[in-house]
Amino acid sequence: MLKIYGIPRSRAFRTLWMAKELGLEYENVAIDMGKGETRTHDYLAINPNGHVPAIDDDGFILWESMAINLYLAKKYSRGSLYPIRFEDEARTWQWSFWGMTEVERPVLTAMFHRALLPEAERDAALADKCEKELGRPPMVLDSVVVASPYLLGEHFTVADLNLASILAWARPARIDLSHVPKMADWLKRCAERPAARAARDLQR
Ligand SMILES: N[C@@H](CCC(=O)N[C@@H](CS)C(=O)NCC(=O)O)C(=O)O
């Protein structure tokens, strides 16, 4: 059975969401970074980086959240959550890489400094700087989801899931999305999917 390493309140959420979209049976091995469990000898044998998520799919071990989701979608849902056309596949990579390289760090840093860290450790100026840095990506997205409801067109795919799972942090990070209403609608549409809700329930 597929094993998903990482507590639901970590980037493993992304993979749990994907597993639920796919209706896969899985075991969640709740490795908790807060308890130092990402750095044990046994876990480092799974992911030598000491990060979650990672998966073990019948002996095939893979780490990096976006790569895991692309793999699972392609393996279990080609033609549905994973596109068939080369161009759509390339766009799926485009959105996933863009999310990781241009969106994730500022939104995560803002979330830490506005919500997660103890008050005394928060740096409001840094959070504001991150929000500013995040100025263009939401506008880029807004212009895409004006033309079609999802990133590749009419249907929700792994491209939406990967990016929405990063941008889900915009809310706790209190990033203002009022100037990008179409993007905010898209994010809401993604977040309200039953599989996303079910994965969020695991975080409680
Ligand atoms: N780029 C990696 C980042 C993984 C990552 O940093 N995960 C955090 C939890 S959300 C982690 O494992 N931190 C614990 C540690 O570094 O020990 C991915 O997307 O999978």
The ligand as an SDF file (V2000), in Angstrom:
LIG
                    3D

 20 19  0  0  0  0  0  0  0  0999 V2000
   10.7410   21.2700   -1.2790 N   0  0  0  0  0  0  0  0  0  0  0  0
   10.2960   20.3140   -0.3140 C   0  0  0  0  0  0  0  0  0  0  0  0
   10.2360   20.9960    1.0370 C   0  0  0  0  0  0  0  0  0  0  0  0
    9.9200   20.0130    2.1290 C   0  0  0  0  0  0  0  0  0  0  0  0
    9.9950   20.6460    3.5050 C   0  0  0  0  0  0  0  0  0  0  0  0
   10.7700   21.5670    3.7610 O   0  0  0  0  0  0  0  0  0  0  0  0
    9.1730   20.1230    4.4210 N   0  0  0  0  0  0  0  0  0  0  0  0
    9.1910   20.6060    5.7860 C   0  0  0  0  0  0  0  0  0  0  0  0
    7.8030   20.4320    6.3970 C   0  0  0  0  0  0  0  0  0  0  0  0
    6.5450   21.3210    5.5680 S   0  0  0  0  0  0  0  0  0  0  0  0
   10.0960   19.7330    6.6170 C   0  0  0  0  0  0  0  0  0  0  0  0
   10.1930   18.5510    6.3930 O   0  0  0  0  0  0  0  0  0  0  0  0
   10.7360   20.3100    7.6190 N   0  0  0  0  0  0  0  0  0  0  0  0
   11.4080   19.5470    8.6080 C   0  0  0  0  0  0  0  0  0  0  0  0
   12.8690   19.4970    8.5320 C   0  0  0  0  0  0  0  0  0  0  0  0
   13.4560   20.1630    7.6600 O   0  0  0  0  0  0  0  0  0  0  0  0
   13.4200   18.7910    9.3800 O   0  0  0  0  0  0  0  0  0  0  0  0
    8.9440   19.7470   -0.7480 C   0  0  0  0  0  0  0  0  0  0  0  0
    8.1450   20.5030   -1.3380 O   0  0  0  0  0  0  0  0  0  0  0  0
    8.6790   18.5570   -0.5530 O   0  0  0  0  0  0  0  0  0  0  0  0
  1  2  1  0
  2  3  1  0
  2 18  1  0
  3  4  1  0
  4  5  1  0
  5  6  2  0
  5  7  1  0
  7  8  1  0
  8  9  1  0
  8 11  1  0
  9 10  1  0
 11 12  2  0
 11 13  1  0
 13 14  1  0
 14 15  1  0
 15 16  2  0
 15 17  1  0
 18 19  2  0
 18 20  1  0
M  END
$$$$
